[in-house]
Amino acid sequence: MPVRLKKFIGTILMILLVVVYAVLATAYASLHLAEASGWIHLVYFFFTGILWVVPAMFLIRWMETGPKR
C-alpha cells in the first residue's frame, strides 16, 4: 500500500478514534459518575485523556511503515 494512502486512511481513522473515544468517555462519565466527587472526575478524565494515546500510537506506527517490498 502506498505511504500516502496509508497516511490518508490513518488520518481519517485517527479523527474517528478521537471523536468516538471522547463521546464514549463522556457518556460513561455522565451515566456512572454523575454523583461522584470532583476528585473522581479529575482522576477519571485524567486517565481517559491519556488512554486514547495507546491506540493512536499503534495507528501512527502503522502509518509510518513503508511499503512492503
Secondary structure, DSSP 8 states (H G I E B T S, - for coil): --HHHHHHHHHHHHHHHHHHHHHHHHHHHHHHSTTS-HHHHHHHHHHHHHHTHHHHHHHHHHHHS----
